Amino acid sequence: MDLDLTKATTNQIYNMLIGLVAPRPIAWITSLDLDGKLNAAPFSAFNYMGVDPPVVAVGVGNRPGSQIIGKDTARNIRNTGEFVINIVNESVAEAMNICAVDFPPGINELEIARLTTEPSLLVKVPRISEAPASLECREITTMEIGRTRVILGRVVAVHVKDEFVDHAGPYIRADELHAVGRMNGLGSYVKTRDAFFHITRMSHEDWLKKNNPDADNREG
Ligand SMILES: Cc1cc2nc3c(=O)[nH]c(=O)nc-3n(C[C@H](O)[C@H](O)[C@H](O)COP(=O)(O)O)c2cc1C
């Protein structure tokens, strides 16, 4: 199938992109409104963009419906300049889903999902205690592109539960963390438990050896 997206409907575009750009990590974002009320919602238009400085990007659409009403997360981040990305694993996946209900502004989704929070290290926005890890972020900028707000954030602190840290690196024990990813938009997720496989990264020299076993002899 070939599809010209310049002539496609928004629904067609959505179906293609969420089906093909998958699995996606989930940024379960906590943010505060100007009155200090806590908000939490998941976003899978999310990834890290770089490490020097540490930058993440999140894409936030409008609320469903014909009117252009932005989501609380994007508004809170614009107003306060801070947010926390909580990482989603199997143990908090159901609670994360409750936070995606389109509650009216001012509702604390975390209370409804029976979750607790604790203070962050550098930002005012608390992190979700039950999440395996959290990234504390300060807004770099929010770009309004059509009906999407692309939020770039600088990660200023990271919290990871000790059981998921190999202190040698430190590394994340990703095979223990059991993160979940989002597939399409129909409630489909993917588990990472027992799902790891490895492909050895090759240097150019390794590749030449593998593809031309006599190369060493000829050079000698
Ligand atoms: C797993 C998952 C991923 C989601 N990803 C996005 C996303 O990338 N962008 C978006 O605008 N909404 C996304 N949503 C929908 C929002 O979470 C939902 O609209 C939420 O109510 C927004 O809350 P807020 O108004 O408190 O910010 C996602 C929902 C789920 C369950």
The ligand as an SDF file (V2000), in Angstrom:
LIG
                    3D

 31 33  0  0  0  0  0  0  0  0999 V2000
   -0.3780    4.9570   26.6230 C   0  0  0  0  0  0  0  0  0  0  0  0
   -0.9410    6.2770   26.2220 C   0  0  0  0  0  0  0  0  0  0  0  0
   -0.1930    7.1420   25.4570 C   0  0  0  0  0  0  0  0  0  0  0  0
   -0.6820    8.4070   25.0980 C   0  0  0  0  0  0  0  0  0  0  0  0
    0.0820    9.2170   24.3370 N   0  0  0  0  0  0  0  0  0  0  0  0
   -0.3540   10.4560   24.0120 C   0  0  0  0  0  0  0  0  0  0  0  0
    0.4740   11.3280   23.2540 C   0  0  0  0  0  0  0  0  0  0  0  0
    1.6080   10.9990   22.8740 O   0  0  0  0  0  0  0  0  0  0  0  0
   -0.0120   12.5740   22.9760 N   0  0  0  0  0  0  0  0  0  0  0  0
   -1.2500   12.9960   23.4220 C   0  0  0  0  0  0  0  0  0  0  0  0
   -1.6410   14.1420   23.1800 O   0  0  0  0  0  0  0  0  0  0  0  0
   -2.0550   12.1640   24.1400 N   0  0  0  0  0  0  0  0  0  0  0  0
   -1.6370   10.9280   24.4520 C   0  0  0  0  0  0  0  0  0  0  0  0
   -2.4270   10.0840   25.2080 N   0  0  0  0  0  0  0  0  0  0  0  0
   -3.7170   10.6050   25.7240 C   0  0  0  0  0  0  0  0  0  0  0  0
   -3.5430   11.4470   26.9940 C   0  0  0  0  0  0  0  0  0  0  0  0
   -2.8990   10.7050   28.0130 O   0  0  0  0  0  0  0  0  0  0  0  0
   -4.9310   11.9000   27.5110 C   0  0  0  0  0  0  0  0  0  0  0  0
   -5.5190   12.7700   26.5500 O   0  0  0  0  0  0  0  0  0  0  0  0
   -4.8880   12.5750   28.8590 C   0  0  0  0  0  0  0  0  0  0  0  0
   -6.1970   12.6890   29.3640 O   0  0  0  0  0  0  0  0  0  0  0  0
   -4.2910   13.9800   28.8300 C   0  0  0  0  0  0  0  0  0  0  0  0
   -4.3510   14.4750   30.1470 O   0  0  0  0  0  0  0  0  0  0  0  0
   -4.1420   15.9830   30.5700 P   0  0  0  0  0  0  0  0  0  0  0  0
   -5.2620   16.8040   29.9590 O   0  0  0  0  0  0  0  0  0  0  0  0
   -4.2570   15.8950   32.0720 O   0  0  0  0  0  0  0  0  0  0  0  0
   -2.7960   16.4220   30.1310 O   0  0  0  0  0  0  0  0  0  0  0  0
   -1.9760    8.8060   25.5250 C   0  0  0  0  0  0  0  0  0  0  0  0
   -2.7690    7.9120   26.2610 C   0  0  0  0  0  0  0  0  0  0  0  0
   -2.2570    6.6580   26.5990 C   0  0  0  0  0  0  0  0  0  0  0  0
   -3.1050    5.7050   27.3930 C   0  0  0  0  0  0  0  0  0  0  0  0
  1  2  1  0
  2  3  1  0
  2 30  2  0
  3  4  2  0
  4  5  1  0
  4 28  1  0
  5  6  2  0
  6  7  1  0
  6 13  1  0
  7  8  2  0
  7  9  1  0
  9 10  1  0
 10 11  2  0
 10 12  1  0
 12 13  2  0
 13 14  1  0
 14 15  1  0
 14 28  1  0
 15 16  1  0
 16 17  1  0
 16 18  1  0
 18 19  1  0
 18 20  1  0
 20 21  1  0
 20 22  1  0
 22 23  1  0
 23 24  1  0
 24 25  2  0
 24 26  1  0
 24 27  1  0
 28 29  2  0
 29 30  1  0
 30 31  1  0
M  END
$$$$
